[in-house]
Amino acid sequence: MGQNGKVNLAVIGLGGRGKGLLKNLLAMDDVEIKAVCDAFEDRLQMGVDIVAESGRPKAEGYGDYRQLLARDDIQGVVIATTWVTHAEIAIAAMKAGKYAAIEVGGAASLEECWELVRTSEQTGLPCMLLENCCYGRDELAVLNIVKQGLFGELIHCQCGYEHDLRHEVALGKQNRHNRYNNYLHRNGELYPIHGLGPISKIMDINRGNRLVTLTSMASKARGIRQWATDKYGETSELAKTEFVQGDIVTTMIKCAGGETIQLVHDTTLPRPYSRAGRVQGTKGLWMEDNNSIHIEGRSPEHKWEPFGEYREQYEHPLWKEYINLGVRGGHGGMDYLVLRAFAESVRDGTQTPIDVYDTAVWMAITVLSEESVALGSAAVAIPDFTKGKWISREPGPVGKYQLDKVDESLFAE
């Protein structure tokens, strides 16, 4: 705890996502926002105003994150800047003696991932990717079902980011949204983490298992051009803009334990939202898109059952408690949970439940996928950021927000 008896944090990056995270943090009585930072003056002033309007003590505003990190009264920083600056700011934060939390986004180079790992190991400070979907209600229920052994031995999982973002990407230049430049110049699995994060925890990645190789294939890019043509006409500048990012990118990953993972990026065609979840083992499977489950010997033969009935029976204890206390925050409540996991780790001086090895390998999938696509879908090796420790690592931090196991005893009746 800080000298004021609170967890003293700062938020760097105040675009749409940073603004939402800031508001979630301000809803926590034991958290104080000491400072906010953004390179754009209007966003910076908005952040200062949001803190003031909450009735909390004034937060100082900074246009340069280095000045913010020089303060000695900040214990941790939440970073929600452009994807290509996440790593450099997190590295600077750890070197300045602060816990780092990074909003989700893929890496642009393997070196930045390795530098995150090296810096965390050298400073002893955690770097946590804020993968809110790891705390989704369905994802945690499925984790509990897996740990209970209902699916038997895991064989294959599927996941992805399937979200119609044509408006957001196409108008990103004028709206200062970082996705625009990424889609304009890159072609690969740009946003792997919403699906891969929960699946990695289910598959014990970095603790007894690891991601070994991947191969990626990208379709042609037509979705945004068609959207812009329909909306603004075929002679409009946007309709003539050539986006490099393929409309559908499919990535296959092989794990050390022999399991496979299929990852799909689908954001520039018309479609309903989905994270494309599927967890399949020798005794059954769960499918997100039809909200169904099948367990051999329990479900009717060759028939699905509604997942909701199983979720009620196998509700993760964290969500049982959360529902009783009152679900709050964005994205169905999981934004609040992932930020609580970070804030309580800072408060207690413990490792974060999503650690730097998770952060590095999940972010690395983007640049490795780009490489595979560029090489005609060649197989690409995934680095072992744990340097062999995944085989027999020490247990992760014990607490209500742990993602490596489910412990009902941690929760009061």
C-alpha positions as CSV (number, residue, x, y, z in Angstrom):
1,M,0.0,0.0,0.0
2,G,1.1,3.6,-0.5
3,Q,1.7,6.0,2.3
4,N,-1.9,7.2,1.9
5,G,-3.2,3.6,2.6
6,K,-4.3,3.2,-1.0
7,V,-2.8,1.5,-4.1
8,N,-1.3,4.4,-6.0
9,L,-1.6,4.0,-9.8
10,A,-1.3,6.0,-13.0
11,V,-2.9,5.6,-16.4
12,I,-0.8,6.2,-19.5
13,G,-2.9,6.5,-22.7
14,L,-6.4,8.0,-22.6
15,G,-8.0,7.0,-25.8
16,G,-11.3,5.0,-25.8
17,R,-9.8,2.0,-24.0
18,G,-7.7,4.0,-21.5
19,K,-10.7,6.2,-20.6
20,G,-12.7,3.0,-19.8
21,L,-9.9,1.6,-17.7
22,L,-9.5,4.8,-15.8
23,K,-13.2,4.9,-14.9
24,N,-13.1,1.3,-13.7
25,L,-10.1,2.1,-11.5
26,L,-11.9,5.1,-10.0
27,A,-14.7,2.8,-9.0
28,M,-12.3,1.1,-6.6
29,D,-12.2,2.6,-3.1
30,D,-8.7,1.4,-2.3
31,V,-7.2,2.8,-5.5
32,E,-6.0,6.3,-6.0
33,I,-5.0,7.7,-9.5
34,K,-2.0,9.9,-8.9
35,A,-1.4,10.8,-12.5
36,V,-2.6,10.4,-16.1
37,C,-0.7,10.8,-19.3
38,D,-1.5,11.2,-23.0
39,A,0.4,12.8,-26.0
40,F,-2.8,14.5,-27.1
41,E,-3.7,17.6,-25.0
42,D,-7.5,17.1,-25.3
43,R,-7.4,13.5,-24.1
44,L,-5.0,14.4,-21.3
45,Q,-7.4,17.2,-20.1
46,M,-10.3,14.8,-20.3
47,G,-8.4,12.3,-18.1
48,V,-7.7,15.0,-15.5
49,D,-11.3,16.0,-15.6
50,I,-12.6,12.5,-15.2
51,V,-10.6,12.1,-12.0
52,A,-11.7,15.5,-10.7
53,E,-15.4,14.7,-11.4
54,S,-15.1,11.5,-9.5
55,G,-14.5,13.5,-6.3
56,R,-11.0,12.0,-5.9
57,P,-7.8,13.9,-5.2
58,K,-6.5,15.7,-8.2
59,A,-4.4,13.7,-10.7
60,E,-1.5,15.4,-12.3
61,G,-1.4,15.4,-16.1
62,Y,1.7,14.6,-18.2
63,G,2.3,14.7,-21.9
64,D,5.5,12.7,-21.5
65,Y,5.3,9.3,-19.8
66,R,8.9,9.5,-18.7
67,Q,8.1,12.5,-16.4
68,L,5.3,10.5,-14.9
69,L,7.5,7.5,-14.3
70,A,10.1,9.7,-12.5
71,R,7.6,10.1,-9.6
72,D,8.3,8.0,-6.5
73,D,4.7,7.9,-5.2
74,I,3.3,5.7,-8.0
75,Q,3.4,1.9,-7.5
76,G,2.0,0.8,-10.8
77,V,1.0,2.0,-14.2
78,V,-1.8,0.9,-16.5
79,I,-0.7,1.3,-20.2
80,A,-3.3,1.8,-22.9
81,T,-1.3,3.6,-25.6
82,T,-0.8,2.5,-29.2
83,W,0.1,-1.2,-29.6
84,V,3.7,-0.4,-30.8
85,T,4.5,1.6,-27.7
86,H,3.1,-0.9,-25.1
87,A,6.4,-2.7,-24.6
88,E,8.7,0.3,-24.5
89,I,6.6,2.0,-21.8
90,A,6.2,-1.2,-19.7
91,I,10.0,-1.7,-19.8
92,A,10.6,1.9,-18.7
93,A,8.0,1.5,-15.9
94,M,9.7,-1.6,-14.5
95,K,13.1,0.1,-14.7
96,A,11.5,3.0,-12.7
97,G,10.4,0.5,-10.0
98,K,6.8,0.2,-10.9
99,Y,4.4,-2.7,-11.7
100,A,3.4,-2.6,-15.3
101,A,0.0,-3.5,-16.8
102,I,-0.4,-3.5,-20.5
103,E,-3.7,-3.3,-22.4
104,V,-3.9,-6.1,-25.0
105,G,-2.3,-5.9,-28.4
106,G,0.3,-7.8,-30.4
107,A,4.0,-7.2,-30.6
108,A,5.9,-5.7,-33.5
109,S,9.2,-7.6,-32.8
110,L,10.4,-10.5,-30.8
111,E,13.1,-8.4,-29.3
112,E,10.6,-6.2,-27.4
113,C,9.1,-9.4,-26.0
114,W,12.5,-10.7,-24.9
115,E,13.3,-7.2,-23.4
116,L,10.0,-7.4,-21.4
117,V,11.1,-10.7,-19.9
118,R,14.7,-9.6,-19.2
119,T,13.6,-6.4,-17.5
120,S,11.0,-8.1,-15.4
121,E,13.6,-10.8,-14.3
122,Q,16.2,-8.2,-13.6
123,T,14.0,-5.8,-11.6
124,G,11.8,-8.4,-10.0
125,L,8.8,-6.4,-11.0
126,P,5.8,-8.0,-12.8
127,C,4.4,-7.1,-16.2
128,M,0.8,-8.1,-16.6
129,L,-1.1,-8.2,-19.9
130,L,-4.6,-7.0,-19.0
131,E,-6.4,-9.9,-20.8
132,N,-9.9,-9.3,-19.5
133,C,-11.3,-12.4,-21.3
134,C,-9.3,-14.6,-18.9
135,Y,-11.9,-13.4,-16.3
136,G,-15.0,-13.8,-18.5
137,R,-17.8,-15.7,-16.9
138,D,-18.0,-18.5,-19.5
139,E,-14.2,-18.8,-19.8
140,L,-13.8,-19.3,-16.0
141,A,-16.6,-21.8,-15.9
142,V,-15.0,-23.8,-18.7
143,L,-11.6,-23.6,-16.8
144,N,-13.4,-25.0,-13.8
145,I,-14.9,-27.8,-15.9
146,V,-11.5,-28.6,-17.4
147,K,-9.9,-28.8,-13.9
148,Q,-12.7,-31.1,-12.7
149,G,-11.8,-33.5,-15.5
150,L,-15.1,-33.5,-17.4
151,F,-13.5,-33.2,-20.8
152,G,-10.9,-35.9,-20.1
153,E,-7.5,-35.2,-21.7
154,L,-7.4,-32.1,-23.8
155,I,-6.8,-32.5,-27.5
156,H,-7.8,-29.4,-29.4
157,C,-8.9,-25.9,-28.7
158,Q,-10.2,-23.1,-31.0
159,C,-10.5,-19.4,-30.3
160,G,-10.3,-16.1,-32.0
161,Y,-11.3,-12.5,-32.4
162,E,-14.4,-12.3,-34.6
163,H,-15.7,-8.7,-34.4
164,D,-17.0,-6.4,-37.1
165,L,-14.6,-3.5,-36.8
166,R,-14.9,-2.0,-40.3
167,H,-16.1,1.4,-39.1
168,E,-13.5,1.6,-36.3
169,V,-10.6,0.6,-38.6
170,A,-11.6,2.6,-41.7
171,L,-12.1,5.8,-39.8
172,G,-9.1,5.2,-37.5
173,K,-7.0,8.0,-39.1
174,Q,-9.3,10.8,-38.2
175,N,-10.4,9.2,-34.9
176,R,-6.7,8.6,-33.9
177,H,-7.3,4.9,-33.4
178,N,-4.1,2.8,-33.5
179,R,-5.7,-0.1,-35.4
180,Y,-5.7,1.9,-38.7
181,N,-1.9,1.9,-39.3
182,N,-1.6,-1.7,-38.2
183,Y,-4.2,-2.8,-40.8
184,L,-2.7,-0.6,-43.4
185,H,0.8,-2.0,-43.2
186,R,0.7,-5.4,-41.5
187,N,-0.8,-8.8,-42.4
188,G,-1.1,-11.4,-39.7
189,E,-2.8,-12.4,-36.4
190,L,-3.0,-8.8,-35.1
191,Y,-5.1,-9.4,-32.0
192,P,-4.5,-13.0,-30.7
193,I,-4.9,-12.5,-27.0
194,H,-8.7,-12.4,-26.3
195,G,-8.9,-16.0,-27.5
196,L,-5.5,-17.3,-26.7
197,G,-5.3,-15.9,-23.2
198,P,-8.0,-18.1,-21.7
199,I,-7.1,-21.1,-23.8
200,S,-3.5,-20.8,-22.6
201,K,-4.6,-21.0,-19.0
202,I,-6.8,-23.9,-19.7
203,M,-3.9,-25.7,-21.4
204,D,-1.3,-24.9,-18.7
205,I,0.9,-22.9,-21.1
206,N,4.1,-21.9,-19.5
207,R,3.5,-24.2,-16.5
208,G,3.8,-27.8,-17.8
209,N,3.1,-27.1,-21.4
210,R,4.1,-24.5,-24.0
211,L,3.4,-23.1,-27.5
212,V,6.0,-24.6,-29.9
213,T,5.2,-23.7,-33.6
214,L,2.6,-21.9,-35.6
215,T,1.6,-21.5,-39.2
216,S,-0.7,-18.7,-40.5
217,M,-2.6,-18.1,-43.7
218,A,-4.3,-14.8,-44.7
219,S,-7.1,-14.3,-47.1
220,K,-7.3,-11.4,-49.5
221,A,-8.3,-8.0,-48.1
222,R,-11.6,-6.7,-49.5
223,G,-13.9,-6.0,-46.5
224,I,-13.0,-2.4,-45.6
225,R,-12.8,-1.4,-49.3
226,Q,-16.3,-2.8,-49.9
227,W,-17.6,-1.1,-46.8
228,A,-16.1,2.3,-47.8
229,T,-17.4,1.9,-51.4
230,D,-20.9,1.3,-50.1
231,K,-20.8,4.1,-47.7
232,Y,-18.8,6.8,-49.5
233,G,-18.7,5.7,-53.1
234,E,-16.0,4.0,-55.2
235,T,-14.3,7.3,-56.0
236,S,-13.7,8.2,-52.3
237,E,-10.2,8.2,-50.9
238,L,-11.0,5.5,-48.4
239,A,-12.5,3.2,-51.0
240,K,-9.2,3.5,-52.9
241,T,-7.0,2.8,-49.8
242,E,-5.2,-0.5,-50.0
243,F,-5.2,-2.3,-46.6
244,V,-2.6,-5.1,-46.3
245,Q,-4.4,-7.0,-43.5
246,G,-6.3,-10.0,-44.8
247,D,-9.9,-10.2,-44.0
248,I,-9.5,-13.7,-42.4
249,V,-6.3,-14.9,-40.8
250,T,-6.2,-18.4,-39.6
251,T,-3.3,-19.6,-37.4
252,M,-2.6,-23.2,-36.2
253,I,-0.4,-23.7,-33.1
254,K,1.2,-26.9,-31.9
255,C,1.8,-27.4,-28.2
256,A,4.6,-29.3,-26.5
257,G,1.9,-31.7,-25.1
258,G,0.7,-32.6,-28.5
259,E,-2.4,-30.4,-28.4
260,T,-3.4,-28.1,-31.3
261,I,-5.0,-24.6,-31.2
262,Q,-6.8,-22.9,-34.1
263,L,-6.8,-19.1,-33.8
264,V,-8.9,-16.9,-36.1
265,H,-8.8,-13.2,-36.7
266,D,-11.9,-11.9,-38.5
267,T,-12.7,-8.2,-38.1
268,T,-13.3,-6.7,-41.5
269,L,-16.4,-8.5,-42.8
270,P,-20.0,-8.3,-41.6
271,R,-20.6,-10.7,-38.7
272,P,-21.9,-10.9,-35.1
273,Y,-19.3,-10.9,-32.3
274,S,-17.7,-14.1,-31.1
275,R,-14.4,-15.3,-29.5
276,A,-15.0,-18.6,-31.3
277,G,-14.3,-20.7,-28.2
278,R,-14.0,-24.5,-28.4
279,V,-12.4,-26.8,-25.9
280,Q,-12.3,-30.5,-26.8
281,G,-11.0,-33.5,-25.1
282,T,-11.3,-37.3,-25.0
283,K,-14.5,-37.1,-23.0
284,G,-16.4,-34.1,-24.5
285,L,-16.3,-30.5,-25.7
286,W,-17.7,-27.0,-25.3
287,M,-18.6,-24.7,-28.1
288,E,-19.1,-21.0,-27.6
289,D,-21.0,-20.2,-30.9
290,N,-23.9,-22.6,-30.1
291,N,-23.5,-22.1,-26.4
292,S,-23.5,-25.8,-26.0
293,I,-21.6,-28.7,-24.3
294,H,-21.4,-32.4,-24.8
295,I,-20.0,-34.8,-22.2
296,E,-19.7,-38.5,-23.0
297,G,-21.8,-40.7,-20.7
298,R,-23.7,-37.7,-19.4
299,S,-25.1,-36.0,-22.4
300,P,-27.6,-37.7,-24.8
301,E,-25.7,-39.6,-27.4
302,H,-24.6,-37.4,-30.4
303,K,-26.6,-34.4,-29.0
304,W,-25.7,-31.0,-27.5
305,E,-26.8,-29.8,-24.1
306,P,-27.3,-26.1,-23.2
307,F,-24.1,-24.8,-21.6
308,G,-26.0,-22.5,-19.2
309,E,-27.0,-25.5,-17.0
310,Y,-23.4,-26.6,-16.7
311,R,-22.2,-23.0,-16.1
312,E,-24.7,-22.8,-13.2
313,Q,-23.3,-26.1,-11.7
314,Y,-19.6,-25.3,-12.4
315,E,-19.7,-21.5,-11.9
316,H,-16.2,-20.4,-10.9
317,P,-16.1,-19.3,-7.3
318,L,-14.8,-15.9,-8.3
319,W,-17.9,-15.3,-10.3
320,K,-20.2,-16.6,-7.6
321,E,-18.7,-14.0,-5.3
322,Y,-18.8,-11.3,-7.9
323,I,-22.5,-11.9,-8.7
324,N,-23.3,-11.6,-5.0
325,L,-21.3,-8.4,-4.6
326,G,-22.7,-6.9,-7.8
327,V,-21.2,-7.1,-11.3
328,R,-19.8,-3.8,-12.5
329,G,-17.5,-2.3,-15.2
330,G,-17.3,-2.9,-18.9
331,H,-17.4,-6.0,-21.1
332,G,-19.9,-7.8,-18.9
333,G,-17.8,-7.2,-15.7
334,M,-14.5,-8.8,-16.7
335,D,-12.7,-5.4,-17.2
336,Y,-13.2,-4.8,-13.4
337,L,-12.0,-8.3,-12.5
338,V,-8.7,-8.1,-14.5
339,L,-8.0,-4.6,-13.0
340,R,-8.7,-5.9,-9.5
341,A,-6.3,-8.8,-10.2
342,F,-3.6,-6.2,-11.0
343,A,-4.4,-3.7,-8.2
344,E,-4.4,-6.4,-5.5
345,S,-1.1,-7.8,-6.8
346,V,0.4,-4.3,-6.5
347,R,-1.2,-3.9,-3.0
348,D,0.1,-7.2,-1.7
349,G,3.5,-7.0,-3.5
350,T,2.9,-10.4,-5.2
351,Q,3.4,-11.7,-8.7
352,T,0.5,-11.1,-11.1
353,P,-1.8,-14.0,-12.2
354,I,-0.9,-13.2,-15.8
355,D,2.9,-12.9,-15.7
356,V,5.6,-11.6,-18.0
357,Y,6.1,-15.0,-19.7
358,D,2.4,-15.1,-20.6
359,T,2.5,-11.5,-21.7
360,A,5.6,-12.1,-24.0
361,V,4.4,-15.3,-25.7
362,W,0.8,-14.0,-26.3
363,M,2.1,-10.7,-27.8
364,A,4.7,-12.6,-29.9
365,I,2.1,-14.5,-31.8
366,T,1.4,-11.4,-33.9
367,V,4.9,-10.9,-35.2
368,L,5.4,-14.7,-35.7
369,S,2.1,-14.9,-37.6
370,E,3.2,-12.0,-39.9
371,E,6.4,-13.9,-40.6
372,S,4.5,-17.1,-41.4
373,V,2.1,-15.3,-43.8
374,A,5.0,-13.6,-45.5
375,L,6.8,-17.0,-46.0
376,G,3.8,-18.6,-47.6
377,S,2.3,-20.1,-44.4
378,A,5.6,-21.7,-43.4
379,A,5.9,-23.1,-39.9
380,V,7.6,-20.7,-37.5
381,A,9.1,-21.6,-34.1
382,I,7.6,-19.9,-31.0
383,P,10.3,-18.9,-28.5
384,D,10.4,-20.3,-25.1
385,F,10.4,-17.2,-23.0
386,T,10.7,-19.2,-19.8
387,K,14.0,-20.6,-21.0
388,G,13.0,-24.2,-20.1
389,K,11.4,-23.3,-16.8
390,W,7.9,-24.2,-18.2
391,I,8.7,-27.9,-17.6
392,S,8.6,-27.7,-13.8
393,R,7.9,-24.1,-12.8
394,E,7.0,-23.2,-9.2
395,P,3.3,-22.8,-8.6
396,G,1.8,-19.4,-9.6
397,P,0.6,-16.9,-7.0
398,V,-2.2,-18.1,-4.7
399,G,-5.3,-15.9,-4.6
400,K,-8.8,-15.4,-5.7
401,Y,-7.7,-14.2,-9.1
402,Q,-5.3,-17.1,-9.8
403,L,-5.8,-18.7,-13.3
404,D,-3.7,-21.9,-12.9
405,K,-6.1,-23.7,-10.7
406,V,-9.5,-23.4,-9.0
407,D,-9.5,-23.3,-5.1
408,E,-13.0,-23.0,-3.6
409,S,-11.4,-22.6,-0.1
410,L,-10.2,-19.1,-0.9
411,F,-13.8,-17.8,-1.0
412,A,-15.9,-17.2,2.0
413,E,-19.3,-18.9,2.1
